[in-house]
Amino acid sequence: MADNNQDLHSALHKFVKDRTSIAVFPAVVKVFNDDFNTVDVEDNDGNMLFEVMLASNVGYGVSLYYKPTIGSTVFVADVGASEERYVVVAYAECDLVQVQVGATELIIDENGVKVGNGLDTLKSALDDLILQIKLITVTSAAPGSPTSVPINVAAFDAIKTRIDSLLQ
């Protein structure tokens, strides 16, 4: 990771040193290239730009990722002194947003929200919690006497540990 940060720092330093102006312009998303996390866009003059990057660190493991909706408008900026390298800098509409910090991941799409940590998901833990609630059984020594702790209390404790590992 340190090498990636150093590469990014060096690239930004060179960019600032070499740039005299930055072009930012609107474009419409025409194609999403899943293999490369890039899009093909059409600018207001009808020019097609191919393989426009969705993140500044393509190939290094993106930690904040947006997948723009086909047909939506994005703002595109040129990168460095190269006239053929562009990056999306703003989105009007997205089909997916993904944030990853270490093993913790948050994904938002039309199906809902997924929270996970690489080993478990919040949905899975809550599904198991509901199942254990449905299975609650308590014993009583005699009618009118206090009931004991539910017999599946250990399962509740295990689910609590899982939820604690997913949420702060």
C-alpha positions in Angstrom: 0.0 0.0 0.0 2.9 2.4 0.8 4.2 2.0 -2.8 0.7 2.9 -4.2 0.6 6.0 -1.9 4.1 7.0 -3.1 3.1 6.4 -6.7 0.0 8.5 -6.2 1.9 11.3 -4.4 4.5 11.3 -7.2 1.8 11.4 -9.9 0.0 14.3 -8.2 3.2 16.2 -7.8 4.0 15.8 -11.5 0.4 16.7 -12.4 0.5 19.9 -10.4 4.0 20.8 -11.8 3.1 20.1 -15.4 -0.5 21.4 -15.7 -1.4 24.8 -16.9 -5.2 24.2 -17.0 -7.7 21.4 -16.3 -10.6 20.6 -18.5 -13.8 19.4 -16.8 -16.9 18.7 -19.0 -20.2 16.9 -18.9 -20.7 13.6 -20.8 -23.3 10.9 -21.0 -22.4 7.3 -20.0 -22.9 5.0 -22.9 -21.1 1.8 -21.9 -19.8 0.3 -18.6 -16.6 -1.8 -19.0 -16.8 -4.2 -16.0 -13.4 -5.7 -16.7 -11.6 -2.4 -16.3 -13.9 -0.4 -14.1 -14.1 2.2 -16.9 -16.9 3.8 -18.9 -17.3 4.9 -22.5 -18.9 8.4 -22.6 -20.2 10.8 -25.2 -19.5 14.5 -24.7 -21.8 17.4 -25.7 -20.2 17.6 -29.2 -20.9 13.9 -29.9 -17.3 12.8 -29.4 -16.9 9.4 -27.8 -14.2 8.9 -25.1 -13.3 5.3 -24.4 -12.1 3.7 -21.1 -12.7 6.8 -18.9 -11.5 5.8 -15.4 -14.0 5.6 -12.5 -11.3 6.0 -9.9 -7.8 7.5 -9.7 -6.3 4.3 -8.5 -7.6 1.8 -11.1 -5.7 -1.5 -10.7 -4.7 -0.8 -7.1 -7.9 -2.0 -5.4 -10.5 0.7 -5.2 -11.8 1.7 -1.7 -14.6 4.0 -2.9 -16.3 3.0 -6.0 -19.3 4.3 -8.0 -20.9 2.6 -10.9 -22.7 5.2 -13.0 -26.1 4.5 -14.6 -26.0 4.0 -18.4 -27.5 7.2 -20.0 -26.7 9.4 -16.9 -24.6 12.5 -17.0 -21.1 12.5 -15.4 -18.5 15.2 -15.2 -15.2 14.1 -16.8 -11.7 15.6 -16.2 -8.6 15.1 -18.2 -5.6 13.5 -16.4 -2.1 14.9 -16.6 -0.6 16.0 -19.8 -2.1 13.1 -21.7 -5.0 14.1 -24.0 -6.3 10.5 -24.0 -6.6 9.9 -20.3 -9.8 10.9 -18.4 -11.4 10.2 -15.1 -15.0 10.7 -13.9 -15.1 13.2 -11.1 -18.9 13.6 -10.4 -21.9 11.4 -10.9 -25.6 12.4 -11.5 -26.9 8.8 -11.0 -25.4 5.5 -9.8 -26.4 1.9 -10.0 -24.0 0.9 -7.3 -21.9 2.5 -4.6 -19.2 0.5 -2.8 -17.0 1.5 0.1 -14.3 -0.7 1.5 -12.1 0.1 4.5 -9.9 -2.9 5.3 -12.1 -5.9 5.4 -15.2 -3.8 6.2 -17.4 -3.3 3.2 -20.6 -1.4 2.4 -22.5 -1.9 -0.8 -25.6 0.0 -1.9 -27.5 -0.9 -5.0 -31.1 -1.3 -6.1 -31.5 -4.5 -4.1 -30.6 -2.7 -0.8 -27.7 -2.3 1.5 -25.0 -5.0 2.3 -22.7 -4.6 5.3 -20.0 -7.1 5.7 -16.5 -7.8 7.1 -15.2 -10.5 4.8 -16.3 -13.3 7.1 -20.0 -12.4 7.8 -22.8 -10.0 6.8 -25.2 -8.1 8.8 -28.1 -9.7 7.0 -26.9 -13.2 7.8 -26.4 -12.3 11.5 -29.9 -10.7 11.7 -31.5 -13.7 9.9 -29.9 -16.0 12.5 -31.1 -13.7 15.3 -34.7 -13.9 14.0 -34.4 -17.7 13.8 -33.2 -18.0 17.4 -36.0 -15.7 18.6 -38.5 -18.0 17.0 -36.9 -20.9 18.8 -37.0 -19.4 22.3 -38.0 -22.0 24.8 -38.0 -21.4 28.6 -38.5 -23.9 31.4 -40.4 -23.5 34.6 -40.1 -25.7 37.7 -43.7 -25.4 38.5 -46.8 -23.4 37.5 -46.4 -19.9 38.9 -42.7 -20.1 39.5 -40.2 -18.0 37.7 -39.0 -19.2 34.3 -35.3 -20.0 33.6 -33.1 -18.3 31.1 -34.0 -19.4 27.5 -32.3 -22.6 26.5 -30.9 -21.0 23.4 -29.1 -18.2 25.2 -25.7 -19.3 23.9 -27.0 -18.8 20.3 -28.1 -15.3 21.2 -24.6 -14.6 22.7 -22.9 -15.9 19.5 -25.2 -13.7 17.3 -24.4 -10.6 19.5 -20.7 -11.2 19.0 -21.2 -11.4 15.2 -23.3 -8.2 15.1 -20.6 -6.5 17.3 -18.0 -7.4 14.7 -20.1 -5.7 12.0 -21.3 -2.6 13.7 -19.6 0.0 15.9 
